[in-house]
Amino acid sequence: MAGMGGAAFPTHVKLAPPKDKVIDVLLVNGAECEPYLTADHRIMLEKPELVMLGIKAIKKALGVEKCYIAIEKNKPDAIETLQKLAQGEDGIEVCPMEVKYPQGDEKRIINAITGRIVPSGGLPMEVGCVVENVGTVATIGNVFLTGMPAVQRVVTVSGSAVKNPKNIYVRIGTLFKDVIEQCGGYSEEPGKILNGGPMMGIAQFTDEVPVVKGTSGILVFNKKDAQIPEPSNCILCGRCVEACPVYLQPYKISRFSMLKKFDEADELHGADCIECGGCSYVCPAKRPLKETISIAKKEILTRRKKAK
């Protein structure tokens, strides 16, 4: 079992914290804040009983009493559906959240719901929390209900070059091209195919790649929408600093990354970047901030691993 939210973090690691970590809160992430993606929304509407069953199983495994289901307020139908099911259930509470990107990041959710702050480089378990994506929770519920392992997931198929956008159940390992064909095929020549959302998704070289457990969406954009603006020089406006949810200085870290000064990028906490893409989105100079910071982050983490 792996996380269905995109990162595909091994679920068994979260459910077996070290003995010195006391977990008292389970957070179910139903925020789904990325544009285009609606897979989790449909799960909460159409399979809410699996979500509740999965919550009960995880609560028992962790030995926790309190569970919060975090859902953004732009999904009032999902909030209402799960609130009805949560009535009469001990320790399960639905928490409507403000619609704000990147609200779905687990550390942002922990702070918004519990007020706790995960330290730099730390994990949620260090503040007594475990965060599971709602799709992961529903899959766990389905395992207990049917005995079927995690062999399929809900995938959002959308974008300007998809003929019939929809959410569909897809077997793990199915090629992107077959999933797109199930949605009517391409409406026009594709310019870019993404595994995931438009902000944090990864561009694919071909449509002959498989759906994996972390494939929350398959987005296909036409050539016009896929065009990347030509970057210009940084004007030091500070918009990227204002947009960063981790309170970093993206323009500085990006500059150090491009100069291959990774020690300096590390001093500015470049490894804390959550790669949400907010800095690149607001940059008036259209600089590749997220991409260059991601390079620095990988280099920093690689060096730390070698130093151990």
C-alpha positions in Angstrom: 0.0 0.0 0.0 1.3 3.4 -1.0 -0.1 6.9 -0.7 -2.6 7.8 -3.4 -2.1 11.5 -3.0 0.8 11.9 -5.4 3.9 11.3 -3.4 3.2 7.5 -3.1 4.8 7.4 0.4 4.7 3.8 1.8 1.6 3.6 4.0 3.1 1.0 6.3 5.8 3.4 7.4 3.2 6.0 8.6 1.2 3.3 10.4 4.2 1.9 12.3 5.8 5.0 13.9 8.9 4.5 16.2 8.0 3.7 19.8 9.3 7.1 20.9 6.8 8.9 18.7 3.4 9.3 20.4 0.6 9.7 17.8 -2.7 11.2 19.0 -4.2 12.6 15.8 -5.1 11.1 12.4 -5.7 13.7 9.7 -7.5 12.6 6.5 -6.4 14.9 3.6 -9.4 15.7 1.4 -8.3 19.2 0.4 -7.4 18.4 -3.2 -6.3 21.9 -3.8 -4.6 21.5 -7.3 -6.6 22.8 -10.3 -8.2 20.3 -12.6 -7.9 17.4 -10.1 -11.2 16.1 -8.7 -10.5 12.4 -8.1 -10.6 12.7 -4.3 -13.8 14.8 -4.5 -15.6 12.0 -6.4 -14.3 9.4 -3.9 -15.8 11.4 -1.0 -19.1 11.7 -2.8 -19.4 8.2 -4.3 -17.5 6.0 -1.8 -17.9 7.8 1.6 -18.6 4.5 3.3 -15.1 3.2 2.3 -13.5 6.4 3.7 -15.2 5.8 7.0 -14.2 2.2 7.1 -10.6 3.1 6.3 -10.6 5.7 9.0 -11.8 3.1 11.6 -9.1 0.7 10.5 -6.3 3.2 10.7 -7.5 4.6 14.0 -7.3 1.1 15.4 -3.9 0.4 13.9 -2.4 3.6 15.4 -4.4 3.5 18.6 -5.6 7.1 18.3 -9.0 8.5 19.4 -9.2 11.6 17.3 -9.5 11.9 13.5 -10.1 15.1 11.5 -11.2 15.0 7.9 -9.9 18.1 6.2 -11.9 19.3 3.1 -11.8 22.6 1.4 -15.0 24.7 1.4 -15.4 24.5 -2.4 -16.6 21.0 -1.9 -19.8 21.6 0.2 -21.4 18.4 -1.1 -18.5 16.2 0.1 -18.4 18.1 3.5 -22.2 17.4 3.9 -21.9 13.7 2.9 -19.1 12.9 5.3 -20.6 15.0 8.1 -23.7 12.8 8.0 -21.7 9.7 8.1 -19.5 11.0 11.0 -22.6 11.7 13.2 -22.5 9.2 16.0 -19.0 8.2 15.3 -16.7 8.8 18.3 -13.7 11.0 17.5 -14.3 11.7 13.8 -14.8 15.3 12.8 -15.1 17.0 9.4 -13.2 20.2 9.2 -14.0 22.6 6.4 -10.9 24.5 5.3 -10.4 27.8 3.4 -9.8 27.4 -0.3 -6.2 28.2 -0.6 -3.3 26.6 -2.5 -1.3 24.7 -1.4 -3.6 23.8 1.4 -3.3 20.1 0.6 0.3 19.9 1.7 0.4 17.8 4.9 2.4 20.2 6.9 0.0 23.1 6.0 -3.0 20.9 7.0 -1.4 20.0 10.3 -0.9 23.6 11.2 -4.4 24.7 9.9 -6.3 22.0 11.8 -4.2 21.4 15.0 -2.1 24.5 15.2 1.0 22.4 15.5 4.2 23.2 13.5 6.3 20.4 12.0 10.0 21.4 12.4 12.3 22.0 9.4 13.2 18.7 7.9 10.8 16.9 10.3 7.9 14.5 9.7 4.3 14.8 10.9 4.8 12.0 13.5 7.2 14.4 15.3 4.2 16.5 16.4 2.0 13.5 17.0 0.2 13.4 13.7 -0.3 11.0 10.8 -1.7 12.4 7.6 -3.3 10.1 5.0 -4.8 11.1 1.7 -8.6 10.4 1.4 -7.9 8.1 -1.6 -5.5 6.0 0.4 -8.0 5.8 3.3 -10.8 4.6 0.9 -8.4 2.0 -0.6 -7.7 0.7 2.8 -11.4 0.5 3.5 -11.9 -1.4 0.3 -9.2 -3.9 1.3 -11.1 -4.7 4.5 -14.5 -4.8 2.8 -13.6 -6.9 -0.3 -10.1 -8.3 0.3 -9.0 -6.7 -3.0 -5.5 -5.2 -2.7 -4.5 -1.8 -4.1 -4.7 -2.7 -7.8 -6.7 0.3 -9.0 -7.3 3.9 -8.3 -9.4 6.9 -9.4 -7.7 9.1 -11.9 -8.8 12.5 -13.2 -8.4 12.7 -17.0 -8.7 16.3 -18.1 -7.1 19.2 -20.0 -7.8 21.2 -23.2 -6.7 18.3 -25.5 -8.9 15.6 -23.9 -12.2 14.9 -25.8 -14.3 13.8 -22.8 -12.7 14.7 -19.4 -13.8 12.5 -16.6 -12.8 10.6 -13.4 -12.4 6.8 -13.9 -11.2 3.8 -12.1 -7.9 2.7 -13.6 -5.9 -0.5 -13.0 -2.4 0.2 -11.9 0.0 -0.3 -14.8 -2.5 0.8 -17.5 -0.8 3.0 -20.2 -1.8 6.6 -20.3 -2.7 6.3 -24.0 -5.3 3.6 -23.2 -6.8 5.7 -20.4 -7.0 8.7 -22.7 -8.6 6.6 -25.4 -11.2 5.5 -22.8 -12.1 9.2 -22.5 -12.6 9.6 -26.2 -9.0 10.2 -27.2 -7.4 13.5 -28.0 -9.6 16.4 -29.2 -6.6 18.0 -30.8 -2.8 17.5 -31.1 -1.4 17.3 -27.5 1.3 19.8 -26.6 2.0 18.4 -23.1 1.0 15.4 -21.0 1.3 15.6 -17.2 1.3 12.9 -14.5 -0.5 14.8 -11.7 -1.8 18.4 -11.5 -0.7 21.5 -13.4 1.2 22.9 -10.4 3.1 19.9 -9.1 2.7 17.3 -11.9 5.5 15.9 -14.0 5.6 16.3 -17.8 5.8 13.0 -19.7 7.8 12.4 -22.8 5.2 10.0 -24.2 1.7 8.6 -23.5 3.1 5.1 -23.3 3.8 5.4 -19.6 1.9 3.4 -16.9 -0.5 4.7 -14.2 1.1 4.2 -10.8 -0.4 4.4 -7.4 0.5 8.1 -7.1 -1.1 9.1 -10.4 -3.9 11.4 -9.3 -4.5 12.8 -12.7 -3.6 12.6 -16.4 -3.7 16.1 -17.9 -3.3 16.7 -21.6 -3.0 20.3 -22.9 -3.0 21.5 -26.4 0.0 23.3 -27.9 -1.3 26.7 -27.1 -1.8 26.0 -23.4 1.5 24.1 -23.2 3.6 27.0 -24.4 6.1 28.1 -21.8 6.8 31.9 -21.7 10.3 33.0 -22.3 12.0 34.0 -19.0 13.5 37.4 -18.4 15.8 38.8 -15.7 14.6 38.8 -12.1 13.3 42.2 -11.1 13.6 41.6 -7.4 9.9 42.3 -6.8 9.6 39.8 -4.0 6.3 38.2 -5.2 7.8 34.7 -4.9 8.7 35.4 -1.3 5.2 36.5 -0.5 3.7 33.4 -2.3 6.0 30.8 -0.6 4.0 28.8 2.0 7.3 27.7 3.6 8.6 31.3 4.0 11.6 30.7 1.8 13.4 33.1 -0.6 12.8 31.4 -3.9 14.6 34.0 -6.1 17.8 33.6 -4.0 17.7 29.8 -3.8 17.1 29.6 -7.6 20.0 31.8 -8.3 22.3 29.7 -6.2 21.1 26.6 -7.9 21.8 28.0 -11.4 25.3 28.9 -10.2 25.7 25.4 -8.7 26.3 26.9 -5.2 24.3 24.3 -3.4 25.9 24.9 0.0 24.5 28.5 -0.1 21.1 27.1 -1.2 21.2 24.7 1.8 21.9 27.6 4.1 18.7 29.2 2.9 16.8 26.0 3.7 16.3 25.0 0.0 15.6 21.4 1.1 12.4 22.6 2.8 10.8 23.5 -0.5 7.6 21.5 -1.1 7.8 22.1 -4.9 4.2 23.6 -5.0 5.1 25.9 -7.9 3.6 29.0 -6.3 6.7 31.0 -6.9 6.9 30.2 -10.6 3.2 30.9 -11.0 3.4 34.5 -9.6 6.8 35.4 -11.1 6.3 38.3 -13.6 9.6 37.5 -15.2 8.4 33.9 -15.8 11.6 32.5 -14.3 11.9 28.7 -13.7 12.0 29.0 -10.0 10.4 25.7 -9.0 12.5 23.7 -11.5 15.8 25.2 -10.4 15.0 24.9 -6.7 14.0 21.3 -7.2 17.5 20.6 -8.7 19.1 22.3 -5.6 16.9 20.3 -3.3 17.8 17.0 -4.8 21.5 17.9 -4.7 21.3 19.0 -1.0 19.5 15.8 0.0 21.9 13.6 -1.9 24.9 15.3 -0.2 23.3 14.8 3.2 22.7 11.1 2.5 26.3 10.6 1.5 27.5 12.4 4.6 25.8 10.0 6.9 
